[in-house]
Structures are given as structure tokens and as C-alpha cells.
Amino acid sequence: MSLKDEIANHLITLLNGDKHILSIGSGIGYIEKQLYNHNNNFKIVAIEPGDCNNKWAGDKINLLNGFFPSALSGLYSNKDFDFVYASGIDYVFDDESYITFLSSLIEFGINDFLLTEIFVPSNRIKVLIKDYLKRTLSLIHVYNMGQFWGYLRTIDEHLQLLKIAGFTHFKIDRYKHGAYWIRARI
Ligand SMILES: C[S@@+](CC[C@H](N)C(=O)[O-])C[C@H]1O[C@@H](n2cnc3c(N)ncnc32)[C@H](O)[C@@H]1O
């Protein structure tokens, strides 16, 4: 089973009768399609700032192009959703924009949020030494670190930023594939 399917199955276990679902940063909508396939009574709204290609989402999912919360403006309020999640989007934010994003959830009235597919930095000694050497060599222009692809944070760093944004209660676990999830509540 792929990580995305593991995440979709996890969401299904959390959706105790909840039908109105908001996904933030849905990408091509693979997870959302799996949710809909599981229960076609689910009403799924997905926000995606990138090119909105409905390849996976089809016409059963309301895919909105834009950012949270502006993409919902005039269309939906917090009361329209029972369950809100974001999968694999934390890496796009630096700390400041991450806090802004998390705070905007609370301002919108979302007090229960699942942040999933979180990858954490490896603490294996070989990986750390390799990373240190690459950074040192890149400083003296002997090695090209390549393109910066995003931010990795430890779970403690996520919790710290979630707390600054205003979340107070947390449940954390890890998928078999190694990624983590955090359910943050107020
Ligand atoms: C790794 S993909 C994850 C897609 C999907 N959620 C999944 O799990 O398959 C990250 C997604 O975050 C989206 N993204 C980028 N900036 C964002 C932002 N500020 N708010 C929400 N989503 C964002 C990207 O366009 C991209 O589709």
C-alpha cells in the first residue's frame, strides 16, 4: 500500500460520520478521490494554489484554485466543514508564513485540524554527517547543494509553531511509511 493510500485510510478512520470535508493543498486530489471512492456521500472541497488539474479529483470534488482562506471567500464558512486536513504541505512554509497559515485556520473558526504527511529530518548519524559535509563543501563552492525544495521540521518544532498560532491540544502518530501526523485542536 502506498503512503497516500495509508493516509486516505487513516482519514477514513477519523471521519466518524463526518461528511463535509475540507482539504487544503490537495495537489492532484489523489487522497480526496480515495475518500470519495470510499463514500460518495462525502462532500469534499479541496483548495489547491497550483494548476488545478482534475485528473484524480474528477467532477465529484469541488476543487478551488487559490489559497486558504481566500479561495473560500463568499462560498463557504467554517460551519460548512466537519473535518479539515492538509497533507504534505508543511514543507512549503518558512516559520513566519507557517504561523500565519496556522493562525488563519483559527481565525476562520477551525479549531480541529489534521496536519498529515509530515516528514521530519533524519537523525541517523550517517545522514547527519553527509549533510554537514555537503554544507561545508558548498560554503567553499566545491559542492552544489542543488535546488532548495522546502523546510523540514522536527515534531517539536511543529508543536512550537502550532502553539504560537493558538492550538493547545495535540495527538501525534506515525505511519508505517515513516511520515507523521498531528491532530491539533483548541
Ligand atoms: C506535496 S504536495 C501534496 C499534495 C496532496 N495534499 C497530497 O498529499 O498528495 C504539496 C501541495 O501543497 C500546495 N501548496 C503550496 N503552497 C501552499 C499554500 N500556501 N497553501 C496550501 N497549499 C500549498 C502545492 O501546490 C502542492 O500541491
The ligand as an SDF file (V2000), in Angstrom:
LIG
                    3D

 27 29  0  0  0  0  0  0  0  0999 V2000
    3.4890   17.5270   -1.8280 C   0  0  0  0  0  0  0  0  0  0  0  0
    2.0560   18.2970   -2.4840 S   0  0  0  0  0  0  0  0  0  0  0  0
    0.8070   17.4490   -1.5520 C   0  0  0  0  0  0  0  0  0  0  0  0
   -0.4550   17.2970   -2.3400 C   0  0  0  0  0  0  0  0  0  0  0  0
   -1.5540   16.4850   -1.6750 C   0  0  0  0  0  0  0  0  0  0  0  0
   -2.0600   17.1230   -0.4730 N   0  0  0  0  0  0  0  0  0  0  0  0
   -1.1010   15.0900   -1.3660 C   0  0  0  0  0  0  0  0  0  0  0  0
   -0.9090   14.7470   -0.1910 O   0  0  0  0  0  0  0  0  0  0  0  0
   -0.9290   14.3090   -2.3160 O   0  0  0  0  0  0  0  0  0  0  0  0
    2.0540   19.9220   -1.7380 C   0  0  0  0  0  0  0  0  0  0  0  0
    0.9440   20.7960   -2.2370 C   0  0  0  0  0  0  0  0  0  0  0  0
    0.8920   21.9940   -1.4430 O   0  0  0  0  0  0  0  0  0  0  0  0
    0.4860   23.0190   -2.3090 C   0  0  0  0  0  0  0  0  0  0  0  0
    0.7900   24.3340   -1.7080 N   0  0  0  0  0  0  0  0  0  0  0  0
    1.8240   25.1570   -1.9640 C   0  0  0  0  0  0  0  0  0  0  0  0
    1.7360   26.2820   -1.2310 N   0  0  0  0  0  0  0  0  0  0  0  0
    0.6090   26.1770   -0.4940 C   0  0  0  0  0  0  0  0  0  0  0  0
   -0.0500   27.0340    0.4370 C   0  0  0  0  0  0  0  0  0  0  0  0
    0.4590   28.2030    0.7870 N   0  0  0  0  0  0  0  0  0  0  0  0
   -1.2040   26.6180    0.9680 N   0  0  0  0  0  0  0  0  0  0  0  0
   -1.7060   25.4060    0.6360 C   0  0  0  0  0  0  0  0  0  0  0  0
   -1.1340   24.5560   -0.2320 N   0  0  0  0  0  0  0  0  0  0  0  0
    0.0070   24.9310   -0.7850 C   0  0  0  0  0  0  0  0  0  0  0  0
    1.2440   22.7410   -3.5900 C   0  0  0  0  0  0  0  0  0  0  0  0
    0.6870   23.4170   -4.6980 O   0  0  0  0  0  0  0  0  0  0  0  0
    1.1300   21.2390   -3.6860 C   0  0  0  0  0  0  0  0  0  0  0  0
    0.0220   20.8250   -4.4410 O   0  0  0  0  0  0  0  0  0  0  0  0
  1  2  1  0
  2  3  1  0
  2 10  1  0
  3  4  1  0
  4  5  1  0
  5  6  1  0
  5  7  1  0
  7  8  2  0
  7  9  1  0
 10 11  1  0
 11 12  1  0
 11 26  1  0
 12 13  1  0
 13 14  1  0
 13 24  1  0
 14 15  1  0
 14 23  1  0
 15 16  2  0
 16 17  1  0
 17 18  1  0
 17 23  2  0
 18 19  1  0
 18 20  2  0
 20 21  1  0
 21 22  2  0
 22 23  1  0
 24 25  1  0
 24 26  1  0
 26 27  1  0
M  CHG  2   2   1   9  -1
M  END
$$$$
